[in-house]
Amino acid sequence: MTAIPETSLGDTLTDAEIVRRVLAGETSLFELIMRRYNQRVYRSVRAIVRDESDAEDVMQQAYVNAFAHLGQFAERAAFSTWLTRIAINEALARIRPRALQLVDDDALPELESPSPNPEEAAMTSEIKEVVESEISALPESYRSVFMLREVEGLSTLETAECLGVSEDVVKTRLHRARAMLREKIYRRTSFGSVFTFGQSRCDRIVVNVMARIVGRN
């Protein structure tokens, strides 16, 4: 599939304009949405499911869900928030079949960090590997807030809207998450550089989702 040049349309069209044109029949423009938000969606999902292959499966299904319900986007909130909530709910549905919303659960068990995949093993910075391991070890409720606020760089309000909690809850969980991480990691590392979603993986998600979307029409 030939990618839509980001500079020709992606830099000029707003999310709302893309949505309106996709709903009008320009299905191929949905690729712009995916390329624009693959990084955020990946980080949001990866904070919950932990496993890389599961994360990609969830991402694909989240995009398919978003496309199927695109007509329900009412522009009352930012499209990025609407899409992120769909992705988070899909991730939660994968690990909690009976609960599709985050709960304030301080008793979540500590799980061992997964073995690094080839992409992680190839990282040149040992600090990045340690950071990802420590973040993955956080309890889910704190990990999700930390990933959206510190790694993805969302505001407190945006994070609250994405997770369906109050801003006070976001602030509290972020404070506790920071306290759980070792001080040297928090001080020495730029969190924006971890859990990146490389171009080849981005392309794979786009191709798979577009194939499923076209197949539905």
SEGU-915231 format. One line per field, with one value per atom (N, C-alpha, C): residue number from 1; atom name; z, x, y. Coordinates in pm, 1 decimal. Layout:
resi (NUM	...)
name (CA	...)
Z (Z	...)
X (X	...)
Y (Y	...)
This chain:
resi (1	1	1	2	2	2	3	3	3	4	4	4	5	5	5	6	6	6	7	7	7	8	8	8	9	9	9	10	10	10	11	11	11	12	12	12	13	13	13	14	14	14	15	15	15	16	16	16	17	17	17	18	18	18	19	19	19	20	20	20	21	21	21	22	22	22	23	23	23	24	24	24	25	25	25	26	26	26	27	27	27	28	28	28	29	29	29	30	30	30	31	31	31	32	32	32	33	33	33	34	34	34	35	35	35	36	36	36	37	37	37	38	38	38	39	39	39	40	40	40	41	41	41	42	42	42	43	43	43	44	44	44	45	45	45	46	46	46	47	47	47	48	48	48	49	49	49	50	50	50	51	51	51	52	52	52	53	53	53	54	54	54	55	55	55	56	56	56	57	57	57	58	58	58	59	59	59	60	60	60	61	61	61	62	62	62	63	63	63	64	64	64	65	65	65	66	66	66	67	67	67	68	68	68	69	69	69	70	70	70	71	71	71	72	72	72	73	73	73	74	74	74	75	75	75	76	76	76	77	77	77	78	78	78	79	79	79	80	80	80	81	81	81	82	82	82	83	83	83	84	84	84	85	85	85	86	86	86	87	87	87	88	88	88	89	89	89	90	90	90	91	91	91	92	92	92	93	93	93	94	94	94	95	95	95	96	96	96	97	97	97	98	98	98	99	99	99	100	100	100	101	101	101	102	102	102	103	103	103	104	104	104	105	105	105	106	106	106	107	107	107	108	108	108	109	109	109	110	110	110	111	111	111	112	112	112	113	113	113	114	114	114	115	115	115	116	116	116	117	117	117	118	118	118	119	119	119	120	120	120	121	121	121	122	122	122	123	123	123	124	124	124	125	125	125	126	126	126	127	127	127	128	128	128	129	129	129	130	130	130	131	131	131	132	132	132	133	133	133	134	134	134	135	135	135	136	136	136	137	137	137	138	138	138	139	139	139	140	140	140	141	141	141	142	142	142	143	143	143	144	144	144	145	145	145	146	146	146	147	147	147	148	148	148	149	149	149	150	150	150	151	151	151	152	152	152	153	153	153	154	154	154	155	155	155	156	156	156	157	157	157	158	158	158	159	159	159	160	160	160	161	161	161	162	162	162	163	163	163	164	164	164	165	165	165	166	166	166	167	167	167	168	168	168	169	169	169	170	170	170	171	171	171	172	172	172	173	173	173	174	174	174	175	175	175	176	176	176	177	177	177	178	178	178	179	179	179	180	180	180	181	181	181	182	182	182	183	183	183	184	184	184	185	185	185	186	186	186	187	187	187	188	188	188	189	189	189	190	190	190	191	191	191	192	192	192	193	193	193	194	194	194	195	195	195	196	196	196	197	197	197	198	198	198	199	199	199	200	200	200	201	201	201	202	202	202	203	203	203	204	204	204	205	205	205	206	206	206	207	207	207	208	208	208	209	209	209	210	210	210	211	211	211	212	212	212	213	213	213	214	214	214	215	215	215	216	216	216	217	217	217)
name (N	CA	C	N	CA	C	N	CA	C	N	CA	C	N	CA	C	N	CA	C	N	CA	C	N	CA	C	N	CA	C	N	CA	C	N	CA	C	N	CA	C	N	CA	C	N	CA	C	N	CA	C	N	CA	C	N	CA	C	N	CA	C	N	CA	C	N	CA	C	N	CA	C	N	CA	C	N	CA	C	N	CA	C	N	CA	C	N	CA	C	N	CA	C	N	CA	C	N	CA	C	N	CA	C	N	CA	C	N	CA	C	N	CA	C	N	CA	C	N	CA	C	N	CA	C	N	CA	C	N	CA	C	N	CA	C	N	CA	C	N	CA	C	N	CA	C	N	CA	C	N	CA	C	N	CA	C	N	CA	C	N	CA	C	N	CA	C	N	CA	C	N	CA	C	N	CA	C	N	CA	C	N	CA	C	N	CA	C	N	CA	C	N	CA	C	N	CA	C	N	CA	C	N	CA	C	N	CA	C	N	CA	C	N	CA	C	N	CA	C	N	CA	C	N	CA	C	N	CA	C	N	CA	C	N	CA	C	N	CA	C	N	CA	C	N	CA	C	N	CA	C	N	CA	C	N	CA	C	N	CA	C	N	CA	C	N	CA	C	N	CA	C	N	CA	C	N	CA	C	N	CA	C	N	CA	C	N	CA	C	N	CA	C	N	CA	C	N	CA	C	N	CA	C	N	CA	C	N	CA	C	N	CA	C	N	CA	C	N	CA	C	N	CA	C	N	CA	C	N	CA	C	N	CA	C	N	CA	C	N	CA	C	N	CA	C	N	CA	C	N	CA	C	N	CA	C	N	CA	C	N	CA	C	N	CA	C	N	CA	C	N	CA	C	N	CA	C	N	CA	C	N	CA	C	N	CA	C	N	CA	C	N	CA	C	N	CA	C	N	CA	C	N	CA	C	N	CA	C	N	CA	C	N	CA	C	N	CA	C	N	CA	C	N	CA	C	N	CA	C	N	CA	C	N	CA	C	N	CA	C	N	CA	C	N	CA	C	N	CA	C	N	CA	C	N	CA	C	N	CA	C	N	CA	C	N	CA	C	N	CA	C	N	CA	C	N	CA	C	N	CA	C	N	CA	C	N	CA	C	N	CA	C	N	CA	C	N	CA	C	N	CA	C	N	CA	C	N	CA	C	N	CA	C	N	CA	C	N	CA	C	N	CA	C	N	CA	C	N	CA	C	N	CA	C	N	CA	C	N	CA	C	N	CA	C	N	CA	C	N	CA	C	N	CA	C	N	CA	C	N	CA	C	N	CA	C	N	CA	C	N	CA	C	N	CA	C	N	CA	C	N	CA	C	N	CA	C	N	CA	C	N	CA	C	N	CA	C	N	CA	C	N	CA	C	N	CA	C	N	CA	C	N	CA	C	N	CA	C	N	CA	C	N	CA	C	N	CA	C	N	CA	C	N	CA	C	N	CA	C	N	CA	C	N	CA	C	N	CA	C	N	CA	C	N	CA	C	N	CA	C	N	CA	C	N	CA	C	N	CA	C	N	CA	C	N	CA	C	N	CA	C	N	CA	C	N	CA	C	N	CA	C	N	CA	C	N	CA	C	N	CA	C	N	CA	C	N	CA	C	N	CA	C	N	CA	C	N	CA	C	N	CA	C	N	CA	C	N	CA	C	N	CA	C	N	CA	C	N	CA	C	N	CA	C	N	CA	C	N	CA	C	N	CA	C	N	CA	C)
Z (0.0	0.0	0.0	-84.1	-92.4	16.8	96.0	206.9	154.0	220.7	187.0	237.3	152.4	198.6	311.9	424.9	542.2	513.4	433.4	409.0	319.2	235.6	141.7	204.5	295.7	359.2	512.0	567.2	712.3	785.2	721.5	787.4	769.1	680.1	649.6	700.8	715.7	759.8	910.7	973.4	1115.6	1132.3	1255.8	1283.1	1241.0	1276.0	1245.1	1094.5	1019.9	874.4	816.6	868.8	822.3	852.6	972.8	1011.7	917.8	890.7	802.7	662.8	612.7	478.1	473.1	580.6	585.7	587.1	667.8	674.7	540.9	462.8	331.7	224.8	261.3	165.8	133.4	182.4	154.3	259.8	253.7	354.4	367.9	257.7	260.2	353.0	378.0	465.9	610.6	644.9	781.3	813.9	710.9	732.0	800.5	768.4	830.9	980.9	1021.5	1164.3	1232.7	1171.8	1233.7	1244.5	1138.2	1141.2	1238.4	1254.7	1345.3	1491.2	1522.6	1662.8	1700.8	1610.7	1644.2	1769.4	1785.5	1902.1	2031.2	2032.6	2153.8	2182.4	2079.4	2099.5	2150.2	2092.5	2136.6	2283.2	2322.1	2461.0	2556.7	2516.4	2601.8	2621.2	2512.9	2517.7	2588.5	2557.6	2614.8	2765.9	2817.4	2962.1	3031.5	2955.9	3014.5	2984.3	2858.8	2821.8	2837.9	2838.7	2862.3	2747.6	2694.1	2590.3	2455.3	2379.7	2254.0	2148.6	2132.7	2031.1	2066.8	2195.1	2238.9	2213.7	2236.2	2215.5	2071.0	1976.9	1836.4	1799.4	1854.9	1829.5	1880.4	2001.3	2060.6	1978.1	1934.3	1852.3	1726.4	1657.5	1533.8	1559.8	1665.4	1695.1	1737.9	1809.8	1853.1	1732.7	1634.7	1514.1	1436.1	1428.2	1360.1	1433.5	1566.7	1646.5	1623.6	1621.4	1600.7	1463.7	1362.1	1227.3	1221.9	1284.8	1282.4	1351.8	1450.9	1527.9	1502.5	1390.8	1361.2	1360.9	1321.4	1319.1	1456.5	1561.2	1697.7	1755.2	1683.6	1731.4	1711.9	1824.0	1819.2	1832.5	1837.4	1845.5	1975.2	2076.3	2206.9	2279.6	2250.0	2305.1	2188.2	2217.2	2112.1	2054.7	1924.5	1861.8	1923.3	1954.1	2013.1	2145.3	2223.9	2350.8	2325.4	2231.6	2194.8	2149.4	2064.6	2013.0	2123.2	2210.1	2317.1	2413.2	2441.0	2531.4	2469.1	2338.5	2270.0	2282.7	2263.4	2273.2	2415.7	2514.1	2653.2	2689.6	2648.0	2677.0	2610.4	2489.8	2420.8	2494.3	2542.7	2618.0	2748.7	2816.4	2942.0	2918.7	2807.4	2774.9	2753.2	2703.4	2678.8	2809.2	2912.0	3037.0	3144.7	3127.3	3225.4	3150.9	3112.9	3034.7	3100.3	3230.2	3299.6	3342.1	3312.6	3355.3	3247.5	3195.7	3085.7	3127.6	3257.4	3304.1	3412.0	3417.6	3521.2	3659.2	3756.6	3895.0	3978.2	4089.8	4178.4	4267.3	4217.8	4284.0	4331.9	4460.9	4516.3	4543.6	4526.5	4563.4	4443.0	4327.5	4210.1	4235.8	4200.3	4228.7	4142.9	4198.3	4123.0	4032.2	3904.3	3809.5	3759.1	3722.6	3669.3	3533.9	3508.9	3381.0	3272.7	3154.4	3047.4	2994.6	2939.7	2879.1	2762.5	2742.2	2633.8	2497.9	2409.0	2273.0	2193.8	2070.3	1992.0	1977.8	1965.2	1950.1	2075.6	2191.5	2316.8	2338.2	2301.7	2321.4	2237.4	2126.2	2036.1	2083.5	2186.8	2236.0	2280.5	2242.8	2277.6	2420.5	2477.7	2612.3	2716.8	2807.9	2916.7	3006.2	3018.8	3103.1	3051.2	2918.2	2860.4	2896.8	2893.2	2925.3	3071.2	3158.2	3300.2	3323.5	3257.0	3273.0	3229.1	3111.8	3062.9	3157.5	3211.5	3305.3	3431.3	3483.7	3606.2	3583.6	3470.5	3441.4	3426.3	3357.6	3338.0	3470.0	3570.4	3699.7	3788.0	3747.2	3825.8	3821.8	3928.6	3924.6	3810.3	3753.9	3634.2	3646.4	3757.5	3770.2	3769.3	3826.0	3825.5	3692.2	3636.4	3510.8	3397.7	3391.5	3285.7	3295.8	3416.4	3436.2	3403.1	3451.0	3426.7	3277.5	3207.1	3064.7	2987.1	3018.3	2945.5	2982.7	3110.4	3154.8	3123.4	3166.5	3156.3	3023.4	2975.9	2853.2	2730.3	2725.9	2609.4	2618.3	2739.7	2755.8	2756.9	2788.0	2795.4	2920.1	2916.1	3033.2	3135.2	3255.1	3358.3	3311.8	3249.9	3202.7	3093.7	2997.8	2888.6	2941.8	3036.8	3095.6	3169.0	3244.3	3316.6	3219.9	3109.9	3011.6	2944.7	2914.0	2849.7	2940.0	3068.2	3161.9	3231.3	3213.6	3276.3	3426.8	3475.1	3618.4	3637.8	3762.5	3789.4	3780.7	3769.0	3764.5	3896.9	4007.7	4138.0	4144.6	4086.5	4083.9	4000.8	3888.4	3803.4	3880.7	3950.3	4025.3	4135.3	4204.2	4313.0	4260.9	4153.4	4098.4	4039.9	3978.3	3922.2	4032.8	4141.9	4255.3	4311.2	4323.9	4378.0	4280.9	4151.4	4051.1	4053.9	4063.7	4070.6	4192.3	4303.8	4426.8	4415.4	4334.3	4317.6	4231.2	4144.1	4055.5	4126.6	4098.6	4162.2	4122.7	4220.2	4200.8	4088.4	4075.5	3972.8	3832.0	3816.0	3684.9	3651.1	3747.4	3723.3	3691.0	3755.4	3736.5	3608.6	3569.9	3462.2	3324.0	3315.1	3189.0	3131.9	3000.5	2928.0	2891.6	2958.5	2939.8	2802.1	2733.4	2600.4	2499.8	2536.1	2440.9	2456.2	2551.9	2571.4	2515.6	2495.6	2438.6	2306.0	2220.6	2090.1	1997.8	1897.1	1802.6	1665.7	1624.3	1504.8	1376.0	1271.3	1143.4	1083.9	1092.3	1033.9	1104.4	1235.7	1310.5	1279.0	1265.7	1228.1	1093.2	996.5	864.0	871.7	953.2	964.2	1019.8	1122.2	1178.8	1075.1	1004.6	904.1	796.0	742.2	635.4	682.6	801.0	851.9	877.8	938.7	970.0	842.8	749.7	626.0	549.1	552.3	485.9	550.7	682.4	751.8	726.0	723.4	699.0	558.7	459.1	321.3	305.6	378.0	369.2	426.4	516.1	577.3	483.6	389.0	299.4	175.6)
X (84.1	0.0	87.4	54.0	131.2	86.9	183.0	149.9	113.0	17.1	-20.1	88.6	147.1	253.7	205.2	272.3	231.7	238.0	336.7	352.4	244.3	182.6	83.4	-53.1	-89.8	-221.2	-213.4	-125.7	-120.8	-90.5	-15.4	19.4	-86.1	-180.6	-278.7	-417.9	-450.2	-584.1	-591.0	-694.7	-717.9	-780.1	-778.4	-842.0	-988.6	-1059.3	-1202.3	-1225.9	-1139.0	-1154.3	-1131.6	-1032.4	-1007.0	-1126.4	-1179.9	-1295.3	-1412.3	-1440.3	-1553.2	-1532.6	-1409.9	-1383.2	-1386.1	-1340.2	-1348.0	-1494.2	-1574.9	-1717.6	-1786.9	-1732.1	-1790.5	-1746.3	-1659.7	-1621.3	-1473.4	-1391.2	-1247.4	-1177.0	-1203.8	-1154.0	-1002.2	-932.1	-786.0	-725.6	-798.9	-746.6	-735.6	-799.5	-788.8	-644.1	-564.4	-422.3	-353.7	-395.5	-335.6	-357.7	-476.6	-507.8	-414.0	-396.4	-311.2	-166.6	-113.6	25.3	43.8	-58.8	-52.0	-51.4	-123.0	-141.5	-88.4	-16.6	36.8	123.3	205.9	293.4	212.8	115.2	33.4	-48.0	-111.2	-194.1	-107.8	9.8	98.9	135.6	176.5	216.7	100.0	-18.2	-136.0	-167.8	-161.8	-192.0	-81.9	42.1	156.5	163.1	107.1	104.5	14.9	-74.0	-172.4	-142.7	-117.2	-104.8	35.6	138.3	276.8	339.8	270.8	328.5	324.0	435.9	445.8	346.5	335.0	243.4	98.1	65.7	-69.1	-96.0	6.7	-9.6	-45.4	21.6	-8.7	-147.3	-185.4	-320.7	-426.7	-404.1	-498.8	-505.1	-389.9	-387.4	-471.3	-451.2	-525.1	-675.5	-715.6	-858.5	-914.5	-834.6	-880.0	-905.6	-817.4	-837.6	-960.7	-978.8	-1098.0	-1223.6	-1219.6	-1333.4	-1360.1	-1252.0	-1266.7	-1327.0	-1280.2	-1333.7	-1482.0	-1517.5	-1656.6	-1750.5	-1699.0	-1782.6	-1745.2	-1682.3	-1635.6	-1749.4	-1866.2	-1981.8	-2025.4	-1976.1	-2013.5	-1922.0	-1814.7	-1726.7	-1797.7	-1829.0	-1912.1	-1831.4	-1700.6	-1612.0	-1629.4	-1688.9	-1698.7	-1565.4	-1486.8	-1351.9	-1255.2	-1126.7	-1027.2	-1035.6	-1015.7	-1021.3	-916.3	-798.1	-691.9	-736.3	-812.7	-864.4	-966.5	-1056.7	-1159.0	-1093.2	-992.0	-922.8	-845.4	-779.9	-701.6	-790.6	-908.4	-1000.4	-1047.0	-1069.9	-1107.4	-995.0	-870.9	-756.1	-740.3	-755.6	-742.6	-851.4	-973.9	-1082.5	-1059.5	-1006.5	-976.8	-867.7	-766.1	-658.7	-711.2	-796.1	-853.1	-944.8	-1016.2	-1103.1	-1020.6	-898.4	-811.4	-765.2	-739.8	-687.9	-794.8	-905.4	-1014.0	-1145.9	-1180.8	-1302.9	-1430.0	-1430.3	-1552.8	-1547.6	-1439.3	-1428.9	-1359.3	-1427.7	-1372.3	-1329.6	-1321.8	-1278.5	-1172.8	-1079.9	-978.1	-1040.5	-985.2	-1030.5	-911.7	-940.5	-833.5	-795.4	-704.8	-671.6	-527.5	-507.2	-372.6	-316.6	-399.9	-356.2	-316.6	-296.2	-256.2	-121.5	-106.3	18.7	133.3	253.4	373.6	406.1	421.6	455.3	597.2	662.8	797.0	792.2	890.9	898.1	925.6	863.1	883.9	1026.1	1070.7	1203.0	1205.2	1314.7	1320.3	1307.7	1227.5	1217.0	1337.7	1354.5	1472.5	1486.8	1372.8	1379.2	1436.5	1391.8	1441.5	1588.2	1624.4	1761.5	1859.0	1809.1	1896.1	1919.8	1850.4	1869.1	2013.2	2071.3	2210.3	2224.4	2119.3	2130.0	2081.0	2169.0	2130.2	2026.1	2033.1	1937.8	1796.0	1778.1	1644.8	1585.7	1669.3	1620.2	1577.2	1656.5	1622.0	1492.3	1477.7	1357.8	1234.2	1240.8	1125.2	1089.3	1191.3	1167.2	1098.6	1147.4	1090.5	947.8	923.1	787.5	692.6	737.2	653.0	617.8	704.1	681.1	583.4	547.5	451.2	313.3	234.6	96.3	20.5	-75.1	-144.4	-199.5	-265.4	-328.7	-226.2	-109.3	-3.3	70.9	89.5	162.9	92.1	-39.3	-115.0	-102.6	-114.5	-101.0	39.9	139.6	278.0	310.1	263.0	291.8	231.3	107.7	41.9	99.0	126.6	174.3	322.5	408.3	551.5	610.4	567.0	624.9	563.2	430.2	363.1	348.4	354.7	353.5	217.0	111.5	-21.9	-33.5	-124.8	-151.3	-231.5	-243.5	-323.4	-467.8	-522.3	-660.3	-677.1	-586.3	-595.8	-586.8	-496.8	-482.1	-608.8	-665.4	-789.4	-901.4	-911.9	-1015.7	-994.7	-869.4	-839.5	-871.0	-843.1	-860.7	-996.1	-1073.1	-1204.1	-1199.1	-1097.2	-1084.8	-1072.1	-1068.0	-1055.3	-909.3	-890.1	-754.0	-681.7	-755.8	-694.0	-641.1	-717.0	-671.7	-545.0	-541.8	-422.1	-301.2	-318.6	-208.6	-159.3	-253.2	-216.3	-140.7	-192.9	-128.1	9.4	19.8	148.6	251.7	208.6	298.5	346.4	255.1	292.5	381.4	352.9	435.2	577.8	591.9	725.3	801.8	729.7	794.5	841.3	769.5	804.5	929.5	954.4	1070.1	1196.6	1302.0	1428.2	1465.8	1516.3	1544.8	1645.5	1743.0	1845.7	1788.1	1688.3	1626.1	1543.5	1465.9	1377.7	1457.7	1572.6	1651.0	1735.2	1782.6	1880.6	1821.1	1695.0	1642.6	1533.9	1535.7	1426.9	1324.8	1209.6	1112.3	1046.3	1059.0	1001.0	1070.5	1187.2	1263.3	1241.0	1157.7	1135.9	1000.7	984.3	863.5	827.6	927.9	901.7	840.5	770.1	703.2	764.1	859.3	938.8	859.5	922.0	854.1	805.6	886.2	844.6	721.8	715.5	598.3	477.7	501.7	394.5	335.8	424.0	377.8	296.4	340.7	270.7	129.7	116.1	-15.7	-106.1	-53.1	-132.7	-180.8	-91.0	-127.1	-234.1	-216.0	-311.1	-449.1	-450.8	-579.5	-651.4	-579.7	-642.6	-699.7	-630.0	-680.6	-811.3	-819.0	-940.3	-1054.2	-1021.8	-1124.2	-1181.6	-1093.4	-1139.4	-1223.0	-1184.1	-1258.9	-1398.0	-1419.7	-1552.6	-1647.0	-1592.2	-1676.8	-1718.8)
Y (-119.1	0.0	123.8	219.1	342.7	438.7	482.9	572.4	710.0	773.7	910.6	1003.1	1087.1	1177.2	1266.2	1257.7	1335.8	1485.1	1527.6	1670.3	1726.3	1641.7	1691.3	1710.8	1622.7	1633.3	1636.5	1553.6	1541.2	1669.8	1757.9	1884.3	1991.9	1968.3	2072.3	2042.1	1914.4	1877.1	1859.4	1912.2	1887.6	1749.8	1700.8	1571.6	1572.9	1680.6	1689.5	1686.9	1752.2	1752.7	1613.9	1544.8	1408.5	1319.6	1330.9	1249.9	1275.2	1401.8	1433.4	1376.7	1382.6	1332.4	1179.6	1115.3	968.9	925.5	993.2	960.9	986.1	1078.7	1109.1	1010.3	917.6	814.6	805.7	900.8	896.5	810.7	681.1	587.7	591.2	611.2	607.2	712.2	819.7	925.1	880.0	768.0	717.9	683.3	656.2	629.5	747.2	868.4	986.8	986.7	945.0	936.9	839.0	721.7	620.5	667.5	724.0	768.9	885.6	964.3	1078.9	1034.8	926.2	888.4	750.5	683.0	551.0	553.5	655.9	662.5	672.1	762.5	778.8	653.6	597.9	478.4	363.1	347.2	239.8	255.6	374.7	395.8	376.1	418.7	402.0	254.3	179.5	36.8	-40.7	-4.9	-76.6	-60.0	47.5	68.2	-33.0	-94.0	-184.7	-330.7	-364.6	-505.6	-561.6	-475.9	-514.6	-594.0	-693.9	-777.3	-705.7	-710.2	-636.8	-686.5	-818.2	-870.3	-838.9	-847.2	-810.7	-662.8	-580.1	-435.8	-405.6	-469.9	-445.8	-497.3	-611.9	-664.5	-567.2	-515.5	-421.2	-293.4	-245.4	-124.3	-140.5	-251.5	-275.0	-279.0	-351.6	-360.9	-225.8	-148.3	-15.8	73.9	69.3	150.0	103.6	-27.1	-79.1	-34.5	-40.1	5.9	155.0	232.8	376.6	405.5	334.5	354.9	318.6	206.7	161.3	258.3	332.1	423.8	570.6	595.8	730.8	831.8	787.2	876.3	921.9	854.3	891.7	999.7	1032.0	1138.3	1271.6	1335.5	1456.5	1585.0	1576.2	1692.5	1771.3	1707.3	1774.0	1768.8	1666.7	1654.3	1641.9	1650.0	1633.9	1493.1	1480.9	1348.7	1256.2	1311.0	1229.7	1168.1	1242.8	1190.9	1081.2	1104.9	1005.6	875.9	886.0	768.3	696.9	773.4	712.4	635.6	687.8	617.1	486.3	486.2	362.5	260.0	305.1	215.0	161.8	248.8	206.0	105.3	131.1	37.5	-97.7	-96.8	-222.3	-298.7	-226.7	-291.5	-349.8	-274.0	-322.8	-441.8	-439.9	-552.9	-679.1	-660.7	-775.5	-839.6	-757.9	-813.4	-827.0	-755.2	-762.0	-778.2	-898.7	-920.6	-866.1	-855.8	-812.6	-666.7	-597.2	-457.8	-377.1	-276.4	-198.1	-58.5	-34.4	96.5	79.8	176.3	172.6	188.6	119.2	133.1	177.2	240.4	284.9	167.7	82.9	-43.0	-38.5	-20.0	-13.8	-152.9	-256.8	-391.1	-474.9	-412.6	-489.4	-555.7	-682.5	-752.1	-700.8	-707.6	-673.8	-791.9	-765.6	-870.1	-848.5	-957.5	-945.0	-875.3	-792.1	-724.8	-827.5	-813.0	-910.2	-903.6	-1015.9	-1017.3	-920.6	-850.2	-752.5	-818.7	-758.7	-808.8	-759.9	-805.5	-765.0	-614.7	-544.2	-399.8	-334.9	-383.5	-327.8	-365.2	-491.2	-536.9	-456.9	-401.0	-325.4	-182.5	-138.9	-3.0	18.0	129.1	156.7	206.0	258.2	314.4	215.5	178.9	88.8	154.1	284.8	355.7	337.5	343.9	327.5	191.8	90.1	-44.0	-52.3	10.5	9.0	85.4	200.1	281.1	203.8	140.7	66.1	-47.7	-113.0	-221.9	-171.2	-57.2	-2.0	47.5	109.8	156.9	38.7	-65.3	-183.8	-250.6	-233.7	-297.3	-220.3	-98.9	-22.1	-87.6	-74.4	-122.0	-53.5	-120.9	-72.2	69.4	99.6	230.4	343.3	319.3	419.6	421.2	302.0	290.6	365.1	353.1	419.2	570.9	623.2	767.8	813.6	739.5	779.2	777.0	674.9	663.6	780.5	815.4	923.5	1060.2	1081.9	1213.5	1234.5	1142.3	1163.7	1116.4	1000.7	946.4	1011.1	1017.4	1074.7	1225.5	1280.5	1425.5	1490.2	1413.7	1472.1	1558.9	1653.6	1736.5	1656.6	1710.8	1644.6	1630.2	1734.7	1730.0	1625.5	1622.3	1524.9	1382.2	1360.2	1227.0	1185.7	1278.4	1250.2	1213.7	1286.7	1258.8	1123.8	1090.9	963.2	844.3	858.4	747.9	749.6	856.8	863.8	881.0	953.5	980.4	1130.9	1174.8	1317.7	1361.6	1491.9	1545.1	1519.9	1523.7	1496.0	1353.2	1259.5	1120.1	1107.9	1176.9	1175.6	1228.4	1340.3	1400.0	1306.0	1242.4	1151.7	1030.4	971.4	852.8	885.3	1002.0	1040.6	1060.0	1122.4	1143.5	1010.0	913.8	783.3	707.1	720.6	652.6	704.3	834.9	894.2	842.1	831.9	786.6	642.4	562.8	421.4	401.8	496.1	484.0	532.4	468.7	507.9	649.5	724.5	865.8	888.9	806.3	827.4	813.2	724.0	706.1	828.8	873.6	987.9	1113.6	1132.7	1253.8	1251.7	1133.1	1124.9	1097.5	1061.2	1012.1	1101.5	1114.2	1181.3	1076.0	1076.2	970.6	973.4	1086.9	1094.1	1005.4	948.4	868.4	718.8	676.2	533.8	491.9	359.4	301.5	367.7	385.0	443.4	339.0	386.6	297.7	323.2	237.7	259.5	262.8	316.7	334.8	203.7	97.6	-30.3	-85.2	-68.6	-115.1	-27.8	101.8	193.9	152.9	124.2	83.7	-45.2	-140.4	-267.5	-249.2	-166.7	-140.4	-75.6	24.0	95.1	-0.2	-82.3	-175.5	-273.8	-331.0	-430.4	-370.0	-252.0	-188.9	-145.9	-85.2	-41.1	-160.0	-274.0	-393.4	-440.4	-432.7	-474.7	-376.6	-246.9	-146.0	-157.7	-171.2	-184.1	-310.2	-415.6	-540.1	-531.3	-433.9	-416.6	-344.8	-268.6	-185.9	-264.2)
